[in-house]
């Protein structure tokens, strides 16, 4: 057997495939894991799969790899029709009836397939056929599952982010999220989980990404996990959690405050500051407590990645802009502006008629227009989001960004984004040097103090350890010393923010 998937990047190790293999029982030794990326040619992927001479090939299908995976499956069926093709994953577990990838495969397993996949394989290898083409997996009790962590290879530990989970499910019912379909939160045995994390650390693991949807739901559990990593911390260790933003009691704050700068990353889902929109999408959060928690986190060394969603039902451009400014004022290192997607199976579709929600039928099913936002508005927001990621989130412009944002961050960055799009016609493949030059062109014409613009840009340029000179910034050459790039053991993006904050506090 071969278990395969197409990751978005090499650095992402497939958690789902390792779970499936770990739960194959006696068949585990007969199964090869094959991970590819969506950038590889389907025909090359097929060649590597066939080199294993499999009887069964299982594919993990997600929103980001569905199109490419289908291309691989269709070639496989042409050149090796005798192979049983089994698919599963979130993209094909809902509204699957008319999906062409389901038609191309032989078997679909919906839901949590760790146990059911083994049963399907055993049945096929024994009888040479399967009893059905579609199987629905029940929600599993997590104590039924064999752990996947031993299947992370030494290469994974050295070069990839390791995905781990202390719980499954989410108690919240946010209507844009697949986790809203889960009925309960199921926690793994904490002692066993921490023992497995200890083994990964002993093998040299450094980057841990928790996929728990609500890491800080049970405070005692969260405290134990944080204390575990704090006690074992050494340079290079980095831990990512998704957290509920309005739930951060003193019990957790006490542990969080002890971590070195940049070691913890919290992904904080804000999504909207509009109470009426929150109510429409069944999202409950205490905004006052949320703001207090974010303000406190910014006083620590935690790297905060906060999410907003554009295109939610009832959210106007004005409302979204106010939310963006409110979040920027709270000072997270990164503000991720996402575009609403109608993920298959999610109840967000109940608002389609009332709020004029029109979605693209092509993956990733992004919102195209609403009753509050025109198609042109949403196109502008997508470009705004991309440019914000390049300038606001990257950590490359700590001195220049305040000049660009001024006292009206949303309005001013919106204007800059419109100018950059008109000037370049590009949202991707903009080299960093060109971006500096574009910022000079834009700000030098609009800011009252050109010296401040030049000095700020040059400080940012040299703050990254760059020795060459940008022609427009030569007049300030002798006023700005080279700042050697500080080496850290953290991921590069987080490292830039740590360097930025170290310079600002100096």
C-alpha positions as CSV (number, residue, x, y, z in Angstrom):
1,X,0.0,0.0,0.0
2,X,0.9,3.6,-0.5
3,X,-0.4,6.5,1.5
4,X,0.1,9.8,-0.3
5,X,-0.7,13.4,-0.2
6,X,0.3,16.7,-1.9
7,X,1.4,19.2,0.7
8,X,1.4,22.9,0.0
9,X,5.1,23.1,0.9
10,X,7.8,20.6,1.7
11,X,8.1,22.0,5.3
12,X,4.6,20.7,6.1
13,X,4.6,17.1,7.3
14,X,1.3,15.3,6.8
15,X,-0.2,14.5,10.2
16,X,-3.2,12.7,8.7
17,X,-1.1,10.2,6.7
18,X,1.0,9.3,9.8
19,X,-2.2,8.7,11.8
20,X,-3.6,6.4,9.0
21,X,-0.3,4.4,8.9
22,X,0.0,4.1,12.6
23,X,-3.4,2.6,12.8
24,X,-3.0,-0.1,10.1
25,X,-2.1,-2.8,12.7
26,X,-0.4,-5.8,11.0
27,X,-0.6,-3.9,7.6
28,X,1.6,-1.1,8.7
29,X,4.8,-2.8,7.6
30,X,3.3,-3.1,4.1
31,X,2.6,0.6,3.8
32,X,4.8,3.3,2.3
33,X,4.3,7.0,3.0
34,X,4.8,9.3,0.0
35,X,4.6,13.0,0.4
36,X,4.7,15.4,-2.5
37,X,4.0,19.1,-3.0
38,X,1.4,20.7,-5.2
39,X,4.2,22.3,-7.3
40,X,5.3,18.8,-8.6
41,X,4.0,17.5,-11.9
42,X,1.2,14.9,-11.6
43,X,3.0,12.5,-14.0
44,X,6.1,12.6,-11.9
45,X,4.1,11.8,-8.8
46,X,2.5,8.9,-10.5
47,X,5.9,7.5,-11.4
48,X,7.1,7.6,-7.8
49,X,3.9,6.0,-6.5
50,X,4.1,3.1,-9.1
51,X,7.7,2.5,-8.1
52,X,6.3,1.0,-4.8
53,X,4.2,-1.5,-6.8
54,X,1.1,-0.9,-4.7
55,X,-2.2,-2.7,-4.7
56,X,-3.9,0.1,-2.8
57,X,-3.2,3.9,-2.9
58,X,-4.8,6.2,-0.3
59,X,-4.8,10.0,-0.8
60,X,-5.5,12.7,1.7
61,X,-7.6,15.4,0.0
62,X,-7.7,19.0,1.2
63,X,-9.0,22.3,-0.2
64,X,-5.5,23.3,-1.3
65,X,-4.6,20.0,-3.1
66,X,-7.8,18.7,-4.5
67,X,-7.3,19.8,-8.1
68,X,-3.8,18.5,-8.3
69,X,-4.7,15.2,-6.5
70,X,-7.5,14.5,-9.0
71,X,-5.0,15.0,-11.8
72,X,-2.7,12.4,-10.2
73,X,-5.6,9.9,-9.7
74,X,-6.7,10.2,-13.3
75,X,-3.3,9.4,-14.6
76,X,-3.0,6.5,-12.2
77,X,-6.3,5.0,-13.4
78,X,-5.2,5.3,-17.0
79,X,-1.8,3.5,-16.5
80,X,-2.6,1.2,-13.6
81,X,-6.4,0.7,-13.5
82,X,-6.0,-2.4,-11.3
83,X,-4.9,-0.3,-8.3
84,X,-7.6,0.5,-5.7
85,X,-7.7,4.3,-5.2
86,X,-9.1,5.4,-1.8
87,X,-9.6,9.0,-0.9
88,X,-10.5,10.8,2.3
89,X,-10.0,14.2,4.1
90,X,-12.1,17.3,4.8
91,X,-12.5,18.4,1.2
92,X,-14.3,15.2,0.2
93,X,-16.1,14.4,3.5
94,X,-19.0,16.8,2.7
95,X,-21.1,17.6,-0.4
96,X,-19.2,14.9,-2.1
97,X,-21.9,13.6,-4.4
98,X,-21.0,15.8,-7.4
99,X,-17.3,16.1,-6.9
100,X,-15.3,14.8,-9.9
101,X,-12.4,13.6,-7.7
102,X,-14.8,11.2,-6.0
103,X,-16.0,9.9,-9.3
104,X,-12.3,9.4,-10.3
105,X,-11.5,7.3,-7.2
106,X,-12.7,3.9,-6.3
107,X,-13.5,4.4,-2.6
108,X,-14.4,7.4,-0.5
109,X,-14.0,7.4,3.3
110,X,-15.8,10.3,5.0
111,X,-14.8,11.6,8.4
112,X,-12.1,10.3,10.7
113,X,-10.8,7.4,8.8
114,X,-8.0,6.0,10.9
115,X,-9.9,2.8,11.8
116,X,-12.1,2.5,8.8
117,X,-9.3,2.8,6.3
118,X,-7.6,-0.3,7.9
119,X,-10.8,-2.2,7.7
120,X,-11.4,-1.3,4.0
121,X,-7.8,-2.4,3.2
122,X,-8.1,-5.7,5.1
123,X,-11.3,-6.5,3.3
124,X,-9.9,-5.7,-0.1
125,X,-6.7,-7.6,0.3
126,X,-8.7,-10.6,1.6
127,X,-11.5,-10.7,-0.9
128,X,-10.2,-8.6,-3.9
129,X,-13.1,-6.3,-3.7
130,X,-14.8,-3.7,-1.4
131,X,-18.3,-3.8,-0.1
132,X,-19.1,-0.2,-1.0
133,X,-17.7,2.8,-2.8
134,X,-18.6,5.3,0.0
135,X,-18.0,4.7,3.7
136,X,-18.9,7.0,6.6
137,X,-16.5,6.9,9.5
138,X,-18.0,7.4,13.0
139,X,-16.5,10.0,15.4
140,X,-13.8,8.2,17.1
141,X,-13.0,8.0,20.8
142,X,-9.4,9.2,20.8
143,X,-8.3,6.3,23.2
144,X,-9.0,4.0,20.2
145,X,-6.1,5.5,18.2
146,X,-2.5,4.5,18.0
147,X,-0.1,7.4,18.2
148,X,1.5,8.7,15.0
149,X,4.5,10.5,16.5
150,X,7.0,7.6,16.1
151,X,6.4,7.9,12.4
152,X,8.1,11.3,12.2
153,X,11.5,10.6,10.6
154,X,14.8,12.1,11.5
155,X,14.5,14.2,8.3
156,X,11.1,15.4,9.5
157,X,12.5,16.4,12.9
158,X,15.4,18.3,11.3
159,X,13.6,20.1,8.5
160,X,9.8,20.2,9.1
161,X,7.2,21.6,11.4
162,X,5.7,18.7,13.4
163,X,2.0,18.7,13.9
164,X,0.7,17.5,17.2
165,X,-2.7,17.4,19.0
166,X,-3.7,17.1,22.6
167,X,-7.4,17.2,21.8
168,X,-9.9,17.0,18.9
169,X,-13.0,19.0,18.3
170,X,-14.2,22.4,19.2
171,X,-17.1,23.5,21.5
172,X,-17.8,26.6,19.4
173,X,-20.1,26.8,16.4
174,X,-18.6,29.5,14.2
175,X,-20.4,28.9,10.9
176,X,-17.5,29.4,8.5
177,X,-15.4,26.7,10.2
178,X,-15.5,22.9,9.6
179,X,-14.9,22.4,13.4
180,X,-18.4,23.7,13.9
181,X,-19.7,20.4,12.7
182,X,-17.9,18.5,15.5
183,X,-20.2,17.7,18.4
184,X,-17.6,17.5,21.2
185,X,-14.1,18.1,22.4
186,X,-12.2,14.8,22.9
187,X,-9.0,15.0,24.9
188,X,-6.0,12.6,24.6
189,X,-4.6,11.1,27.7
190,X,-2.3,13.9,28.9
191,X,0.4,11.8,30.6
192,X,0.8,9.7,27.5
193,X,0.8,12.7,25.2
194,X,3.5,14.5,27.2
195,X,5.6,11.4,27.3
196,X,5.4,11.3,23.4
197,X,6.4,14.9,23.2
198,X,9.3,14.2,25.5
199,X,10.4,11.4,23.1
200,X,10.3,13.8,20.2
201,X,12.3,16.4,22.1
202,X,14.9,13.7,23.0
203,X,15.2,12.9,19.2
204,X,15.9,16.6,18.4
205,X,12.5,18.0,17.5
206,X,12.3,21.8,17.8
207,X,9.1,23.1,16.0
208,X,5.8,22.0,17.3
209,X,2.5,23.1,15.9
210,X,-0.6,22.2,17.9
211,X,-3.6,21.7,15.7
212,X,-6.1,21.8,18.6
213,X,-8.8,24.2,17.7
214,X,-9.1,25.6,21.3
215,X,-5.8,25.0,23.1
216,X,-6.8,27.1,26.2
217,X,-10.2,25.6,26.6
218,X,-9.2,23.6,29.7
219,X,-6.9,25.7,31.7
220,X,-5.3,23.0,33.8
221,X,-4.4,21.1,30.7
222,X,-3.1,24.2,29.0
223,X,-1.0,25.0,32.0
224,X,0.6,21.5,32.1
225,X,1.5,21.6,28.5
226,X,3.0,25.1,28.7
227,X,4.9,24.1,31.8
228,X,6.2,21.0,30.1
229,X,7.7,23.0,27.2
230,X,9.0,25.7,29.6
231,X,10.9,23.2,31.7
232,X,12.5,21.6,28.7
233,X,13.1,24.7,26.7
234,X,16.4,25.2,24.9
235,X,17.4,27.5,22.0
236,X,15.7,26.5,18.8
237,X,12.4,25.2,20.3
238,X,9.3,27.0,18.9
239,X,5.7,26.1,19.8
240,X,2.5,27.3,18.0
241,X,-1.0,27.2,19.6
242,X,-4.5,28.3,18.4
243,X,-6.1,30.0,21.3
244,X,-9.5,31.4,22.3
245,X,-8.7,35.2,22.6
246,X,-10.9,36.0,25.5
247,X,-9.8,33.2,27.8
248,X,-6.4,33.9,29.4
249,X,-6.7,33.7,33.3
250,X,-3.8,34.5,35.7
251,X,-3.0,30.8,35.9
252,X,-1.9,30.8,32.3
253,X,-0.4,34.2,32.3
254,X,2.0,33.2,35.0
255,X,3.5,30.5,32.9
256,X,3.4,32.3,29.5
257,X,5.3,35.3,31.0
258,X,8.3,33.0,31.7
259,X,9.0,32.0,28.1
260,X,11.8,33.6,26.2
261,X,10.9,36.0,23.5
262,X,9.6,34.5,20.3
263,X,9.4,30.9,21.6
264,X,5.6,30.8,21.8
265,X,3.3,31.8,18.9
266,X,-0.4,32.2,19.6
267,X,-2.8,32.2,16.6
268,X,-5.7,34.3,17.8
269,X,-9.0,34.2,15.8
270,X,-10.7,37.6,16.1
271,X,-12.5,37.4,12.7
272,X,-14.7,40.4,13.3
273,X,-15.1,43.2,15.9
274,X,-18.7,43.8,14.8
275,X,-21.1,42.3,17.4
276,X,-24.0,41.9,15.0
277,X,-21.8,40.0,12.5
278,X,-20.5,37.8,15.3
279,X,-24.0,37.0,16.3
280,X,-25.0,36.1,12.7
281,X,-22.1,33.6,12.4
282,X,-22.7,32.1,15.9
283,X,-19.3,33.4,17.2
284,X,-19.2,34.2,20.9
285,X,-16.4,36.4,22.3
286,X,-16.0,39.0,25.0
287,X,-14.4,41.9,23.1
288,X,-13.3,43.8,26.3
289,X,-11.6,40.7,27.7
290,X,-10.1,40.0,24.3
291,X,-8.5,43.4,24.1
292,X,-7.2,43.2,27.6
293,X,-5.6,39.8,26.8
294,X,-4.0,41.0,23.6
295,X,-2.6,44.1,25.3
296,X,-1.1,41.8,28.0
297,X,0.3,39.4,25.5
298,X,2.1,42.3,23.7
299,X,3.9,43.0,27.0
300,X,5.4,39.4,26.9
301,X,7.6,37.7,24.4
302,X,4.7,35.9,22.7
303,X,4.5,36.2,18.9
304,X,0.8,37.0,18.3
305,X,-0.8,36.1,14.9
306,X,-4.3,37.5,14.8
307,X,-6.9,36.7,12.2
308,X,-9.6,38.8,10.6
309,X,-12.1,37.6,7.9
310,X,-13.3,39.9,5.1
311,X,-16.6,39.1,3.5
312,X,-18.7,37.9,6.4
313,X,-22.4,38.3,6.2
314,X,-23.5,41.8,7.2
315,X,-19.9,43.2,7.3
316,X,-19.5,46.4,5.3
317,X,-16.2,47.8,4.1
318,X,-16.5,50.5,6.7
319,X,-17.1,48.0,9.5
320,X,-14.2,45.8,8.3
321,X,-11.9,48.8,8.2
322,X,-12.8,49.8,11.8
323,X,-12.1,46.3,12.9
324,X,-8.8,46.3,11.2
325,X,-7.8,49.6,12.8
326,X,-8.9,48.3,16.2
327,X,-6.8,45.2,15.8
328,X,-3.7,47.0,14.5
329,X,-3.9,49.3,17.6
330,X,-3.6,46.3,19.8
331,X,-0.2,45.6,18.3
332,X,-0.1,41.9,17.3
333,X,3.1,41.1,15.3
334,X,0.9,39.8,12.4
335,X,-2.6,40.6,11.3
336,X,-3.8,37.9,8.9
337,X,-6.5,39.3,6.6
338,X,-8.4,36.3,5.3
339,X,-11.1,36.1,2.7
340,X,-14.3,34.2,3.6
341,X,-14.5,30.7,2.0
342,X,-17.5,28.6,1.8
343,X,-16.0,25.3,3.0
344,X,-18.0,22.3,2.1
345,X,-20.5,21.4,4.7
346,X,-20.3,24.5,6.8
347,X,-23.5,26.3,7.8
348,X,-22.3,29.7,6.6
349,X,-24.4,28.9,3.5
350,X,-27.6,29.6,5.4
351,X,-26.9,33.3,4.9
352,X,-26.5,33.1,1.1
353,X,-29.9,34.5,0.1
354,X,-30.4,37.1,2.8
355,X,-27.0,38.7,2.4
356,X,-26.5,38.1,-1.3
357,X,-23.5,35.9,-0.7
358,X,-21.9,34.8,-4.0
359,X,-19.0,32.4,-3.9
360,X,-16.6,31.2,-6.5
361,X,-17.4,27.6,-7.5
362,X,-13.7,26.9,-8.0
363,X,-11.4,26.0,-5.1
364,X,-10.8,27.7,-2.7
365,X,-14.5,28.8,-2.9
366,X,-13.8,32.4,-1.9
367,X,-16.6,35.0,-1.5
368,X,-17.0,37.1,-4.7
369,X,-19.6,39.6,-3.5
370,X,-22.1,40.2,-0.8
371,X,-25.0,42.6,-0.2
372,X,-22.5,44.9,1.6
373,X,-19.4,44.4,-0.6
374,X,-19.2,44.5,-4.3
375,X,-17.0,42.3,-6.5
376,X,-14.7,45.3,-6.9
377,X,-14.5,45.8,-3.1
378,X,-13.5,42.2,-2.5
379,X,-10.9,42.3,-5.3
380,X,-9.4,45.4,-3.6
381,X,-9.5,43.7,-0.2
382,X,-7.6,40.6,-1.6
383,X,-4.9,42.9,-2.9
384,X,-4.9,44.8,0.4
385,X,-4.4,41.5,2.3
386,X,-1.5,40.4,0.1
387,X,0.3,43.8,0.3
388,X,-0.3,43.9,4.0
389,X,1.4,40.5,4.4
390,X,4.4,41.8,2.4
391,X,4.7,45.1,4.3
392,X,2.8,44.9,7.6
393,X,3.4,41.3,8.6
394,X,6.8,40.5,7.2
395,X,8.8,42.3,9.9
396,X,10.9,44.0,7.2
397,X,9.6,47.5,7.8
398,X,9.5,48.3,11.5
399,X,10.5,51.9,11.0
400,X,8.7,52.7,7.8
401,X,5.3,51.1,8.6
402,X,4.3,53.7,11.1
403,X,4.9,56.4,8.5
404,X,2.8,54.6,6.0
405,X,-0.1,54.0,8.4
406,X,-0.2,57.4,10.2
407,X,-3.3,58.1,12.3
408,X,-5.6,56.3,9.9
409,X,-4.1,52.8,9.3
410,X,-6.9,51.3,7.2
411,X,-7.5,54.3,5.0
412,X,-3.8,55.0,4.5
413,X,-2.8,51.4,3.7
414,X,-5.9,51.0,1.4
415,X,-4.7,54.0,-0.6
416,X,-1.1,52.6,-0.8
417,X,-2.4,49.2,-1.9
418,X,-4.4,50.8,-4.7
419,X,-1.4,52.8,-5.8
420,X,0.9,49.7,-5.7
421,X,-1.5,47.7,-7.8
422,X,-1.9,50.5,-10.3
423,X,1.9,50.9,-10.5
424,X,2.8,47.2,-10.7
425,X,-0.2,45.2,-11.7
426,X,1.3,42.5,-9.5
427,X,0.5,40.9,-6.1
428,X,3.2,38.3,-6.3
429,X,6.9,38.1,-7.4
430,X,7.7,41.5,-6.0
431,X,11.3,41.3,-4.8
432,X,12.1,42.9,-1.5
433,X,14.5,45.4,-3.0
434,X,11.7,46.6,-5.4
435,X,9.3,46.8,-2.5
436,X,11.7,49.2,-0.7
437,X,12.0,51.3,-3.9
438,X,8.2,51.4,-4.3
439,X,7.8,52.5,-0.7
440,X,10.3,55.3,-1.3
441,X,8.5,56.4,-4.5
442,X,5.2,56.5,-2.7
443,X,6.2,58.0,0.7
444,X,8.7,60.6,-0.6
445,X,5.9,62.2,-2.6
446,X,3.3,62.2,0.1
447,X,5.1,62.6,3.5
448,X,6.0,66.0,4.7
449,X,9.5,65.0,6.0
450,X,11.5,63.3,3.2
451,X,14.5,63.0,5.6
452,X,12.4,60.9,7.9
453,X,11.2,58.7,5.1
454,X,14.8,58.1,3.8
455,X,16.2,57.4,7.3
456,X,13.3,55.1,8.2
457,X,13.7,53.0,5.0
458,X,17.5,52.9,5.3
459,X,17.3,51.7,8.9
460,X,14.9,49.0,7.8
461,X,17.1,48.0,4.9
462,X,20.3,47.8,7.0
463,X,18.4,46.4,9.9
464,X,18.2,43.2,8.0
465,X,21.9,43.0,7.7
466,X,22.0,44.2,4.0
467,X,25.3,45.7,3.0
468,X,24.4,47.0,-0.5
469,X,22.8,50.4,-1.0
470,X,19.6,51.4,-2.6
471,X,20.2,54.4,-4.9
472,X,17.3,56.6,-3.6
473,X,18.6,56.2,0.0
474,X,22.3,57.2,-0.7
475,X,21.8,60.8,0.8
476,X,21.4,59.2,4.3
477,X,24.2,56.6,3.9
478,X,26.5,58.2,6.5
479,X,23.7,58.7,9.0
480,X,22.7,55.0,9.4
481,X,25.1,52.3,10.5
482,X,24.9,48.7,9.3
483,X,23.0,46.6,11.8
484,X,24.3,43.0,11.6
485,X,21.6,40.5,11.3
486,X,21.0,38.9,14.7
487,X,21.0,35.2,14.4
488,X,18.3,33.3,16.3
489,X,17.1,29.7,16.4
490,X,13.6,30.8,15.6
491,X,11.8,30.5,12.3
492,X,12.8,33.4,10.0
493,X,9.6,35.4,10.1
494,X,9.4,35.3,13.9
495,X,13.1,36.1,14.1
496,X,12.5,39.3,12.2
497,X,9.9,40.4,14.7
498,X,12.1,39.6,17.6
499,X,15.0,41.6,16.1
500,X,12.5,44.5,15.4
501,X,11.3,44.6,19.0
502,X,14.9,44.2,20.4
503,X,16.0,47.3,18.4
504,X,12.9,49.3,19.4
505,X,13.5,48.6,23.1
506,X,17.2,49.4,22.9
